[in-house]
Amino acid sequence: AFETDLHQRAELEVGHFLELVAQTESHATPLVCYGEAETLAALRMDVVDQLLVPSDSGGLFSSSNYMWVQLAEASGASLVEVDPRSQATLQFCRGFGVGARLRYQVDPALFEKPDSEDVSVPADLQKLPAVPNLDSDSESISTSTSRTDNLPIKWLQDALKEAMQDTSAAESLAVCADLVLSDESTPADERLEGTVDMLRAEGVPEDVLLALAC
């Protein structure tokens, strides 16, 4: 019965999501976003009210929905896992992949990541950069300033790019780590532990994880 209730809820929420998508064409500022890039950007902006993901998302994140669950918890968004059992849920899983209902209307242009935020890593870099101090007694990560100015996250993005040789995945994982580390409702040591576990689940090399945890 509980599983049936979950499926019924997913059906209702997907139907609502698709209705909002249909309304988007007549609104300059939509109440939904979809696709991994836009959804990550919305989570980073703390504007996601509800996150919808396929029951086995795959896509950018190799460990199914573990990453999305962590991001939903860190941003205070509710999470709905969608099984492709009906025409509507199948349309969502195949056509959108992942999507979010927003807390309020947001200009889609804000989901575009400025090129200035990209931190390149020299191809001939042979060693990981020194990781900034992440001691729990240091000043907590603040959402009131640009997170791209956060030195630990810039370090992590550099380290992930070098270790994984995949710029897109490295940038997305760095954003995810940023969201978890920025969750001030959780003690700093738990945030760090959760971030390390999340990155490990995504196949991040142990040397990067050890450096981050030091």
N, C-alpha and C positions, 0 to 999 in steps of 0.2 A: 504494500500500500504506500509505503514511504517513497519507494522508487517511482511508483505511478504518479504521486504528487509532484515529484521533481520534474518528471517529463511534462506534466501538464503545465507546471510553472514555466518551464523552458519554452513550451509552445506559445504561451501567452506573451512572454517577454520578447520572443522573436517576432511575433505578430506586431507588437507595439513598435519594435525597432524598425521593421520593414515599413510600417505606416509613416514613421518619422523620416525615413529615407525618401519615401515618395513625396513627402511634403518639402523636402530640402530644395527641390527645383524651384519652388516659389518663395524661398527664403534666402536672403543674402547670408545670414548667419545661422547655420543649422544647429540642431540639438543632438546630432549624432556624428560619429566619425567611424571609419572602418579601415582595415588594412593594418599590418603590423607597424608601419612607420608612423601613421597618424595616431594610432591608438597609444603607442609609446609616448609620443609627444604630448598627448592629452593627459596621460597619467603623470607625466613629468610636470605638467602645469597644474596638477591637482584639480582638474575640472571634471573628472569621470565620476558619475554617480553609480553606473552599473556597467560591468565588464562582461561581455558575452564571448565565449570561446567554444570551439568544438570540443567534444569529450576527449578527442585525441588530436590535439592541434598540430603537432609536427611543425612544419614551417621552419622559421628561423631557429626556434628553440628545440633542441633535440630531445629533451626530457619531458615531452608531452606538456602537461599544464602546470608543472611545478613552478615555473618561472612566473606565469600569469597569476597563480594563487598568491605568491609572495608579493607581487606588485599590487594586487587588489588590496591585500591586507595593509600594505605600507601606505597606500593612498586613501584608505577608508572607503573604498568602493565595494559594492556587493558583487558577487561573482555568480554567473549562470553558465553552467556547462550544457552544451547543446548536442544532443544525439540526432543524427540525420535520419529521423524516422518518418517524417512527413514531407510534403512538398515544400512547405515553408522552411522547415529546419534544414532540409537538404539544400534549398536555395541559399540559405545563410552560410552553411558550411562550405559550399562550393564557390559561391559568388563573393563572399566577404572575408571568410577565413576567421577573422576576429573583428569585433566591433565594440563600440561603447556608446552608452547613452550619457549625455553630458548634463551637468548640474544646471547649466545655463547656456545660452547661445554664445558661440565662440566664432570669431572670424577665422575661416579656414587658412588664411594666409599665416596665422600665428603658428600653425602646425608645421610650417616649412622651416627647416633648420638652416640658419644662416651659415654661409661658407666660412665665416670668420670663426665659427665654433670648432671647425675641424682641426684637430691637432695631428700633424703628420709626424711620422717617425722615419728617420734616415734609414735607407735600405741597408747600409753597412753597419748599423748599430749591432754590436755583438753582445752587450751585457744589458741586463735590465736596469733602468734608471733607479736611483735611490728613492725608496718610498718615503713620503713625508710622514711625520709622526701622527699616528692615529690613536694615541693614548686617550683613555676615557676621561681623563681630567682636563684635556684640552678643550677649547671652545667647540661646542657642538655645531654640526652642519646646519646652516640656517637656510630656510626656504625664502627668506626675505631678500636674498641677494642671488645673482645669477649663479646657478650651479655649475656652469661651465668654468667659473672662476675658482672652483674648489680644487686645490692642489692635489689631494689624494685621488680625486676622480680623474684629473688629467693624467696623473701618474698611471692609474689603472688602465686608462684607455691606451696610453702609449705601450704599456707592458702587454696588454692583450693583443694589440695590433702586431707587435713583434712576435709574440709566442704563437698566435693562431694564424697569422698570415691571411687574415680575412678582415678587411677594414669595416665592412658593414656589420658583421657579427660583433666585432670588438666594440664599435660605437654603441650598438644596441645593448650589449651586456654592461657596458659602463653606465649607461643611463639607468638600467635596471638596478645595478648596485647602488647608484646614487639615490634612487627612490627608497630603497630599503634602509640605507644608512641615514637618510634624512627623517626617518620616522621617529620623532622625538617622544612619542608615547611609549617607546620601548627603551630599556636601559642600553647604554652604548655598547657594553660587552655582548649583549644579546644581538644587537644590530650587526655587529661585526661577525659574530658566529654565524648568524643567518645568511649574511652576504657570502661568506666563505662556502657554506654548504650549498647555496644556490649556484655559485660559480662552478663548484666542483661537479655538481649535477649536469652542468652544461659542457663538461670536458675541459675546463681550464686547467693547464698544467700545474702540478703541485708547487713548483718553485715560485710561481706567481702568487699562489695562495699563501705560501709560507711568508713571503715578503709582505703581503698585505696584512697578515695576522700579527706580524712582529710589532 
